[in-house]
Amino acid sequence: MAEEKQEWIIASHLGKRLGTSRAIVSQARKAGFLTARVKSGSSKNFPQYEFQWPLAEREFEKYKQEKRHKSKSATELNFDVTNVNYKDLKSWEKVVLALENGAKNSPDMATAYMKAVEQQAKTRLNQIKAMKEEGTVLDRGEVEEWVFNVSKSNRDIWLNWPQVVSTRMAEELGVDDKKLHDVLKKYVIKQLGRNAEMPDDFKKGSDDE
């Protein structure tokens, strides 16, 4: 394989080919990423550098990647929960994100969050304790049993309702009472089934689909 031919060019020309400024080229050189030599005949006090092309193109790409990596690391290490990018995250999500990114302040964030959760839990437990002593708290088991018994009673009443009214309705309408009973019971059972389904959102009205 033939050796790649290299062309020596000055910083301003290299900047144009790379689509960047001469100052950035100088930064990359000082950072040790660009192979350079002092141009023959340039001032010793203000040397002018030359760079190998196309080698400099590959070297400059490595320089940019390194800068992106350092910038990303700096952002992660200085994770700022007030940053607009994180405004919609919940507190615990911000803590997890900081821990995942290895942010230097993540241990403090996690500690502060857990202390806040602990304090909230203690406050809530004290509130419940006070409400129990005041007799303003209902036992969940008792409430569930009451709701079950009421629902069962209502179901039985509605299942018996077609038998109770079908004969009188049939007389008023002049239709067959057995047929009317069967139709009424069919739709009552259908409605009871609909009522038994738990709504997706308790805030919606009873007529919402």
NUMARVO-648529 format. One record per residue (C-alpha): residue in one letter; chain; x, y, z. Coordinates in pm, 1 decimal, decimal comma. Layout:
BEGIN
   rest   kette         c1         c2         c3
      A       A          X          Y          Z
...
REM end
This chain:
BEGIN
   rest   kette         c1         c2         c3
      M       A        0,0        0,0        0,0
      A       A      143,0      336,4     -103,2
      E       A      228,6      577,0      176,6
      E       A      -13,8      866,5      205,2
      K       A      139,7     1188,2       78,3
      Q       A      137,4     1469,2      330,9
      E       A      123,4     1840,6      253,6
      W       A      250,6     2098,6      499,3
      I       A       13,8     2395,8      535,1
      I       A       -5,6     2695,8      770,3
      A       A     -267,2     2738,3     1044,9
      S       A     -493,1     2978,2      854,3
      H       A     -514,0     2741,5      558,1
      L       A     -575,7     2444,8      786,0
      G       A     -854,7     2634,6      961,0
      K       A    -1030,9     2695,7      629,3
      R       A    -1009,2     2329,3      530,7
      L       A    -1139,4     2218,9      870,1
      G       A    -1411,0     2484,6      878,3
      T       A    -1280,2     2636,3     1199,7
      S       A    -1076,7     2933,9     1318,2
      R       A     -702,0     2977,9     1345,5
      A       A     -741,6     3019,6     1721,1
      I       A     -905,7     2675,9     1752,0
      V       A     -626,4     2523,5     1546,0
      S       A     -377,0     2679,9     1785,0
      Q       A     -566,1     2537,4     2084,1
      A       A     -561,4     2188,8     1934,1
      R       A     -186,0     2219,0     1868,6
      K       A     -113,4     2337,4     2221,8
      A       A     -322,8     2047,5     2355,7
      G       A      -89,9     1811,2     2169,9
      F       A     -339,7     1682,8     1914,6
      L       A     -189,2     1827,4     1595,6
      T       A      144,2     1729,4     1446,9
      A       A      320,0     2058,1     1368,8
      R       A      653,7     2211,7     1283,5
      V       A      785,6     2565,4     1287,2
      K       A      777,3     2713,2      940,0
      S       A     1120,8     2780,6      800,3
      G       A     1212,8     3148,8      815,1
      S       A      943,6     3246,2     1068,0
      S       A     1026,2     3463,9     1370,5
      K       A     1163,4     3287,6     1677,7
      N       A      959,3     3513,3     1904,6
      F       A      640,5     3463,9     1702,6
      P       A      684,5     3130,1     1525,0
      Q       A      445,9     3030,3     1248,9
      Y       A      346,7     2665,5     1245,8
      E       A      278,5     2425,3      964,7
      F       A       60,9     2118,0      981,3
      Q       A       47,4     1794,9      786,3
      W       A     -252,2     1746,2      559,8
      P       A     -459,4     1522,6      550,8
      L       A     -317,0     1384,3      877,8
      A       A     -427,7     1703,0     1056,5
      E       A     -788,7     1634,4      958,6
      R       A     -792,8     1303,6     1148,7
      E       A     -602,7     1450,9     1442,1
      F       A     -843,5     1742,8     1467,6
      E       A    -1141,2     1504,8     1473,3
      K       A     -988,7     1329,0     1775,5
      Y       A     -943,9     1668,9     1938,5
      K       A    -1314,3     1751,8     1888,2
      Q       A    -1421,9     1413,8     2026,5
      E       A    -1209,0     1469,2     2334,6
      K       A    -1360,8     1813,4     2387,1
      R       A    -1713,6     1672,4     2355,9
      H       A    -1630,4     1400,6     2607,0
      K       A    -1487,9     1647,6     2856,7
      S       A    -1783,3     1878,6     2810,4
      K       A    -2027,4     1590,6     2866,8
      S       A    -1836,0     1473,2     3174,8
      A       A    -1830,6     1823,6     3318,3
      T       A    -2205,2     1852,7     3268,5
      E       A    -2269,7     1520,6     3437,5
      L       A    -2036,6     1589,5     3728,7
      N       A    -2204,1     1924,6     3786,7
      F       A    -2558,5     1792,2     3745,6
      D       A    -2793,8     2085,7     3797,3
      V       A    -3150,1     1991,4     3892,2
      T       A    -3265,8     2345,2     3810,9
      N       A    -3162,0     2303,3     3448,2
      V       A    -3456,9     2351,5     3212,4
      N       A    -3390,9     2005,2     3063,4
      Y       A    -3488,1     1844,2     3394,1
      K       A    -3783,7     2066,8     3494,1
      D       A    -4044,0     1797,2     3420,1
      L       A    -3865,5     1521,8     3611,6
      K       A    -3984,3     1413,8     3955,1
      S       A    -3745,9     1450,7     4249,6
      W       A    -3658,7     1083,0     4264,6
      E       A    -3597,3     1077,0     3886,9
      K       A    -3345,3     1359,2     3922,2
      V       A    -3166,4     1172,3     4199,6
      V       A    -3149,9      853,3     3991,7
      L       A    -3022,5     1045,6     3688,9
      A       A    -2752,1     1214,4     3894,7
      L       A    -2642,5      879,0     4039,7
      E       A    -2637,3      715,8     3696,4
      N       A    -2425,1      998,3     3555,5
      G       A    -2180,5      981,0     3843,8
      A       A    -2245,7     1343,3     3938,9
      K       A    -2018,6     1456,8     4218,9
      N       A    -2315,8     1596,8     4412,5
      S       A    -2532,0     1286,2     4368,9
      P       A    -2462,2     1140,5     4718,5
      D       A    -2574,0     1468,0     4877,5
      M       A    -2880,8     1479,9     4652,9
      A       A    -2974,8     1122,4     4745,4
      T       A    -2926,4     1188,5     5117,4
      A       A    -3133,8     1507,0     5107,8
      Y       A    -3409,9     1332,5     4911,3
      M       A    -3430,1     1037,9     5152,1
      K       A    -3439,6     1273,0     5451,1
      A       A    -3725,9     1462,4     5290,3
      V       A    -3913,9     1135,6     5223,4
      E       A    -3853,6     1022,4     5581,2
      Q       A    -3983,8     1352,2     5718,5
      Q       A    -4294,1     1334,9     5498,0
      A       A    -4361,8      978,5     5615,8
      K       A    -4326,9     1077,2     5982,0
      T       A    -4558,8     1374,7     5933,0
      R       A    -4819,1     1157,8     5760,4
      L       A    -4803,1      888,1     6029,6
      N       A    -4850,7     1151,2     6299,7
      Q       A    -5152,1     1288,8     6112,7
      I       A    -5309,3      942,3     6087,2
      K       A    -5240,1      875,6     6455,2
      A       A    -5411,0     1200,5     6553,5
      M       A    -5710,6     1127,2     6328,8
      K       A    -5750,5      780,7     6482,0
      E       A    -5749,3      929,3     6829,6
      E       A    -6013,8     1181,5     6717,6
      G       A    -6223,3      903,0     6567,3
      T       A    -6221,1     1060,1     6221,1
      V       A    -6050,5      766,5     6046,3
      L       A    -6246,3      469,8     5910,6
      D       A    -6106,1      118,4     5906,0
      R       A    -6047,4       16,3     5544,6
      G       A    -6166,5     -340,9     5602,8
      E       A    -6493,3     -221,5     5750,4
      V       A    -6549,9       19,5     5461,7
      E       A    -6479,8     -248,1     5201,2
      E       A    -6719,6     -489,8     5373,0
      W       A    -6991,5     -222,5     5387,6
      V       A    -6949,9     -137,4     5018,2
      F       A    -6963,4     -506,7     4927,1
      N       A    -7283,5     -567,1     5126,1
      V       A    -7454,2     -257,6     4983,3
      S       A    -7356,2     -351,8     4629,5
      K       A    -7477,3     -709,2     4677,2
      S       A    -7808,0     -587,4     4818,7
      N       A    -7858,9     -344,3     4528,1
      R       A    -7776,9     -618,1     4278,5
      D       A    -8034,0     -854,1     4426,6
      I       A    -8300,2     -581,8     4428,6
      W       A    -8242,5     -503,6     4060,6
      L       A    -8241,0     -872,1     3961,2
      N       A    -8581,8     -913,0     4125,9
      W       A    -8720,0     -590,1     3982,0
      P       A    -8825,7     -732,6     3637,6
      Q       A    -9034,0    -1001,6     3808,6
      V       A    -9203,8     -739,7     4025,2
      V       A    -9297,8     -490,2     3753,8
      S       A    -9320,1     -693,7     3431,7
      T       A    -9676,6     -815,0     3491,4
      R       A    -9813,5     -464,9     3565,7
      M       A    -9617,8     -311,9     3274,9
      A       A    -9740,5     -582,5     3038,4
      E       A   -10101,2     -508,4     3135,5
      E       A   -10055,7     -134,2     3074,8
      L       A    -9879,2     -190,2     2741,1
      G       A   -10094,4     -480,4     2628,9
      V       A    -9798,4     -712,2     2563,0
      D       A    -9695,0    -1060,4     2672,5
      D       A    -9576,7    -1043,0     3034,6
      K       A    -9321,5    -1326,5     3000,9
      K       A    -9159,6    -1166,8     2697,2
      L       A    -9147,1     -829,6     2870,7
      H       A    -8995,4     -991,9     3181,3
      D       A    -8720,4    -1156,4     2974,0
      V       A    -8636,7     -831,1     2792,1
      L       A    -8627,2     -630,4     3114,7
      K       A    -8407,6     -886,0     3288,9
      K       A    -8170,5     -898,2     2990,4
      Y       A    -8105,1     -524,6     3002,4
      V       A    -8094,6     -507,9     3381,3
      I       A    -7820,0     -772,9     3385,3
      K       A    -7633,8     -582,4     3114,3
      Q       A    -7652,9     -259,6     3315,0
      L       A    -7541,1     -431,9     3634,9
      G       A    -7239,5     -564,6     3450,2
      R       A    -7157,1     -213,5     3332,6
      N       A    -7198,0      -76,5     3684,9
      A       A    -6964,6     -343,6     3822,2
      E       A    -6676,4     -226,0     3604,3
      M       A    -6432,0        0,9     3785,1
      P       A    -6397,1      337,7     3608,3
      D       A    -6055,5      437,6     3473,9
      D       A    -6090,7      783,6     3619,9
      F       A    -6307,5      854,5     3923,5
      K       A    -6302,9     1224,0     3840,0
      K       A    -6510,2     1169,9     3525,7
      G       A    -6887,0     1205,8     3533,0
      S       A    -7110,4      902,0     3553,2
      D       A    -7218,6      952,2     3191,0
      D       A    -6863,8      970,0     3052,5
      E       A    -6760,0      689,4     2819,2
REM end
